[in-house]
């Protein structure tokens, strides 16, 4: 048993014994994420992972880091903390899958005003669930109690993931050409971007977050906004095994106009048919209440499309079949055209 304690530190607002309790409470969640490469236990100075390279010709490590942002404010108001960890993992692993990389492990960082062990464990419960969904091991993290810097009932959450891809299999847009098909993978909601505008439009500190709303299909506004970011790792890995993928974009902050061009080479552009996009009710409500122009919506939010995938027209049918077999209601939203305009929504 760890007998480390400091009354002086506790008087300054930092209870190190709470940190030990939080670690004990989160161990069961972490255990669910363990994979074959993990070779360290929680509590060490570094998380150890043994990379099995026998299936890789030229293994390349790919890393991604992100946080949850001001979506956390909704979690505070709802007093619901076991889903934002999924968001944190998703924002990292969805980025590295765009390169074709399989996530290996994840580490989180929680900074809080007061370490309430049960709350910290609840946050890590979500992180662990995100790791399970993406096949990554949660091999370490840090909880920093920072009184006077954060309010007692608030925290910030960030993390990073490391994945691996064989160099010859890195997603390469060099063969992308006019006529290639753009496939949409649906989002679960707002995901983890644009929440500063969300909070302003709905005035979340003063509005009703808990009552069912007809515009949202009977879901409360708070629950709709807290819907965890969808993790696309497993269906995308299945797709990579059987189809030549020419480009992948994770639709995050900046929406369609900023993210889709990141996977398209010069001289080509994406022509998106607006009528084919399945826009989720939360975005219609946000645009209506906030009087937000359509272009601003598509330049800020995912609008119901969490990830876009570009394949040749001849591979489109097979790609849709694979994605649907792996739980994604994927559908076509557009094509690649010759254009200096990177995204055209018609």
C-alpha positions in Angstrom: 0.0 0.0 0.0 1.3 3.5 -0.9 1.7 5.5 2.4 2.9 8.7 0.7 1.0 11.7 1.9 1.6 15.4 2.6 -0.6 17.5 4.9 1.2 20.7 3.7 0.5 19.9 0.0 -3.1 19.0 0.9 -3.5 22.4 2.6 -2.4 24.0 -0.6 -5.2 22.2 -2.4 -3.5 19.1 -3.8 -4.5 15.7 -2.3 -2.0 13.1 -3.6 -3.9 10.3 -1.9 -6.9 11.1 -4.1 -4.6 10.5 -7.1 -3.8 7.0 -5.8 -7.5 6.2 -5.3 -8.3 7.4 -8.8 -5.6 5.1 -10.2 -7.1 2.1 -8.3 -10.6 2.9 -9.6 -9.5 3.2 -13.2 -7.5 0.0 -13.3 -10.5 -2.2 -14.3 -11.2 0.1 -17.2 -7.6 0.2 -18.4 -7.4 -3.6 -18.2 -10.1 -3.9 -21.0 -7.7 -2.2 -23.4 -4.7 -4.4 -23.0 -3.3 -5.8 -26.3 -0.4 -8.2 -27.1 2.2 -5.5 -27.4 1.8 -4.0 -23.9 4.7 -4.8 -21.6 4.2 -2.4 -18.6 1.7 -1.9 -15.9 -0.1 1.3 -14.9 2.0 3.4 -12.5 5.4 3.3 -14.1 7.3 6.3 -15.4 6.6 5.3 -19.0 4.3 3.1 -20.9 6.1 0.3 -22.7 4.9 -1.2 -26.0 6.7 -3.9 -28.0 6.1 -3.4 -31.7 5.8 -6.7 -33.6 7.4 -5.9 -37.0 7.2 -9.3 -38.6 4.1 -8.3 -40.7 5.6 -5.0 -41.9 8.1 -4.6 -44.7 9.0 -1.0 -43.6 7.0 0.0 -40.5 6.3 3.7 -40.1 5.0 5.1 -36.8 2.2 7.7 -37.1 1.1 9.9 -34.2 -1.8 12.1 -33.5 -2.8 14.4 -30.6 -5.9 16.4 -29.7 -8.3 17.3 -27.0 -12.0 17.5 -26.5 -12.2 21.3 -26.4 -15.2 23.2 -25.1 -17.5 20.3 -25.5 -16.3 19.6 -22.0 -18.5 22.5 -20.8 -21.6 20.4 -21.8 -20.3 17.5 -19.8 -19.9 19.8 -16.8 -23.4 21.1 -17.1 -24.8 17.6 -17.6 -22.6 16.1 -14.9 -21.8 13.3 -17.3 -18.2 12.4 -17.6 -17.9 8.9 -19.0 -18.3 9.7 -22.7 -15.9 12.6 -23.4 -13.0 10.2 -23.1 -14.3 8.5 -26.3 -14.2 11.9 -28.0 -10.6 12.3 -26.9 -9.5 9.0 -28.4 -11.6 9.5 -31.5 -10.0 12.8 -32.4 -6.6 11.2 -32.4 -7.2 7.8 -33.9 -9.5 9.1 -36.6 -6.7 11.4 -37.7 -4.0 8.7 -37.9 -6.3 6.2 -39.8 -6.3 8.8 -42.6 -2.7 7.7 -43.3 -3.7 4.1 -43.2 -2.2 3.5 -39.8 -3.5 1.1 -37.2 -3.5 2.6 -33.7 -1.3 0.8 -31.3 -1.6 2.7 -28.0 -3.0 5.8 -26.4 -2.0 8.1 -23.5 -4.3 10.7 -21.8 -3.8 13.8 -19.9 -6.4 15.1 -17.4 -5.9 18.5 -15.7 -8.4 19.4 -13.0 -9.1 21.9 -10.2 -9.8 19.1 -7.7 -9.1 15.4 -8.0 -12.4 13.6 -7.3 -11.3 10.0 -7.8 -14.8 8.8 -8.9 -15.0 11.6 -11.5 -11.5 10.9 -12.8 -12.3 7.2 -13.1 -15.4 8.0 -15.0 -13.4 10.1 -17.5 -11.0 7.3 -17.9 -13.9 4.8 -18.4 -14.7 6.8 -21.6 -11.0 6.8 -22.7 -10.8 3.1 -22.2 -14.0 2.6 -24.2 -12.5 4.7 -27.1 -9.4 2.5 -26.9 -11.4 -0.7 -27.1 -13.4 0.7 -30.1 -10.1 1.5 -31.9 -8.1 -1.5 -30.8 -5.5 0.7 -29.0 -4.1 -0.1 -25.6 -4.3 2.6 -22.9 -0.7 2.3 -21.6 -0.3 5.5 -19.6 -1.5 8.9 -18.7 -1.4 11.8 -16.2 -3.8 13.4 -13.9 -2.7 16.8 -12.7 -4.5 18.5 -9.8 -4.1 22.2 -10.4 -6.0 24.3 -7.7 -6.3 27.9 -8.5 -5.8 27.3 -12.2 -9.0 25.3 -12.9 -12.2 25.7 -11.0 -12.8 22.8 -8.6 -15.5 21.2 -10.7 -13.8 21.6 -14.1 -11.1 19.8 -16.0 -9.4 19.6 -19.4 -8.8 16.4 -21.3 -6.3 15.7 -24.0 -4.3 12.8 -25.3 -2.3 11.3 -28.1 -2.1 8.0 -30.0 0.6 6.2 -31.9 -0.1 3.8 -34.8 1.8 1.9 -37.4 1.5 1.5 -41.2 3.7 -0.3 -43.7 5.4 2.4 -45.8 4.2 1.0 -49.1 0.6 1.1 -47.8 0.6 4.7 -46.6 -2.5 6.3 -48.2 -1.2 8.1 -51.3 -3.4 10.4 -53.4 -1.0 10.4 -56.4 -3.3 8.1 -58.4 -6.5 10.1 -57.7 -8.2 11.2 -60.9 -11.3 12.8 -62.3 -14.3 10.6 -61.8 -13.2 9.0 -58.6 -16.0 8.6 -56.1 -16.4 10.3 -52.7 -18.0 8.1 -50.0 -19.4 9.5 -46.8 -19.2 7.7 -43.4 -22.0 9.1 -41.2 -21.2 11.0 -38.0 -22.9 10.5 -34.7 -23.5 14.3 -34.2 -21.5 17.4 -33.7 -18.5 15.2 -32.7 -15.9 17.5 -31.0 -15.6 20.7 -33.0 -17.4 24.0 -33.2 -18.6 24.0 -29.6 -17.7 27.6 -29.0 -20.4 28.5 -31.5 -22.7 25.7 -30.3 -22.5 27.1 -26.8 -23.2 30.7 -27.9 -26.1 29.7 -30.1 -27.9 27.6 -27.5 -26.8 29.7 -24.5 -26.1 26.4 -22.9 -25.5 27.8 -19.4 -29.1 29.1 -19.3 -31.1 26.7 -21.6 -32.9 23.4 -20.9 -30.4 20.6 -21.7 -32.3 17.7 -20.3 -35.9 17.8 -21.6 -36.6 15.7 -24.8 -36.9 17.8 -27.9 -39.2 16.9 -30.9 -36.7 18.5 -33.4 -34.1 16.0 -32.2 -36.3 12.9 -32.3 -37.1 13.0 -28.6 -33.5 13.3 -27.5 -32.5 16.1 -25.1 -30.3 18.8 -26.4 -27.6 17.9 -23.8 -27.5 14.3 -24.9 -27.5 15.2 -28.6 -24.5 17.5 -28.0 -22.7 15.0 -25.9 -23.0 12.1 -28.4 -19.5 10.7 -28.6 -17.4 11.2 -31.7 -17.7 8.1 -33.9 -14.5 6.0 -34.2 -13.9 4.8 -37.7 -10.8 2.7 -37.2 -12.0 -0.9 -37.6 -14.2 -0.4 -40.7 -11.4 1.6 -42.3 -8.8 -1.1 -41.6 -11.2 -3.6 -43.1 -11.5 -1.4 -46.2 -7.8 -0.9 -46.6 -7.4 -4.7 -46.7 -9.5 -5.1 -49.9 -9.8 -1.8 -51.7 -7.2 0.7 -53.0 -8.2 3.9 -51.1 -6.9 7.1 -52.7 -7.7 9.6 -50.0 -9.3 9.8 -46.5 -10.4 13.0 -44.7 -11.5 13.2 -41.0 -14.1 15.9 -41.0 -13.4 18.0 -38.0 -13.1 21.8 -37.3 -13.2 23.6 -40.6 -15.8 21.2 -41.9 -16.0 20.2 -45.6 -14.1 23.2 -47.0 -11.0 22.7 -44.8 -10.7 19.0 -44.4 -11.7 17.3 -47.7 -9.0 19.3 -49.7 -6.3 17.8 -47.4 -6.7 14.5 -49.2 -6.9 15.9 -52.8 -3.9 16.8 -55.0 -3.5 20.0 -56.9 -5.6 20.3 -60.0 -8.4 18.3 -58.7 -11.4 19.2 -56.5 -14.4 17.6 -54.8 -17.8 18.1 -56.2 -20.3 17.3 -53.4 -24.1 17.0 -54.0 -25.8 18.7 -51.0 -29.0 16.8 -51.7 -27.2 13.5 -51.1 -25.9 14.4 -47.7 -27.9 13.0 -44.8 -27.8 16.1 -42.5 -28.5 15.3 -38.9 -31.3 17.2 -37.0 -28.9 18.8 -34.6 -27.3 20.8 -37.5 -30.7 22.0 -38.8 -31.6 23.2 -35.3 -28.2 24.9 -34.8 -28.5 26.7 -38.1 -32.1 27.8 -37.5 -31.6 29.1 -34.0 -28.2 30.7 -34.7 -29.3 32.0 -38.1 -26.0 30.6 -39.4 -25.4 30.8 -43.2 -25.2 27.4 -45.0 -21.6 27.9 -46.1 -20.6 28.7 -42.5 -22.3 25.5 -41.4 -20.3 23.4 -44.0 -17.2 25.3 -43.1 -17.5 24.6 -39.3 -19.3 21.3 -38.8 -19.3 17.8 -40.2 -23.0 18.1 -41.1 -23.5 14.4 -40.6 -20.4 13.2 -42.4 -17.6 12.2 -40.0 -15.2 10.9 -42.6 -14.9 10.9 -46.4 -13.2 8.2 -48.5 -12.1 8.5 -52.1 -11.9 5.4 -54.3 -12.1 4.7 -58.0 -15.5 4.4 -59.5 -14.9 0.7 -60.2 -14.2 0.1 -56.5 -17.1 2.1 -55.2 -19.5 -0.8 -54.9 -17.1 -3.1 -53.2 -16.1 -0.3 -50.8 -19.7 0.4 -49.8 -20.2 -3.3 -49.3 -17.2 -3.6 -47.0 -18.0 -0.5 -45.0 -21.7 -1.5 -44.5 -20.6 -5.0 -43.5 -18.5 -3.4 -40.8 -21.4 -1.3 -39.4 -21.1 1.9 -41.4 -24.2 3.2 -43.3 -21.8 4.5 -46.0 -23.1 6.3 -49.1 -21.8 8.3 -52.1 -21.9 12.1 -51.8 -19.9 13.2 -54.8 -17.0 12.8 -57.3 -13.6 14.2 -58.0 -13.4 16.7 -60.8 -10.7 18.7 -62.5 -10.8 22.1 -60.7 -8.8 24.7 -58.9 -11.7 25.0 -56.5 -11.0 22.4 -53.9 -14.6 21.9 -52.7 -17.7 22.7 -54.6 -21.0 21.9 -52.9 -23.9 21.9 -55.5 
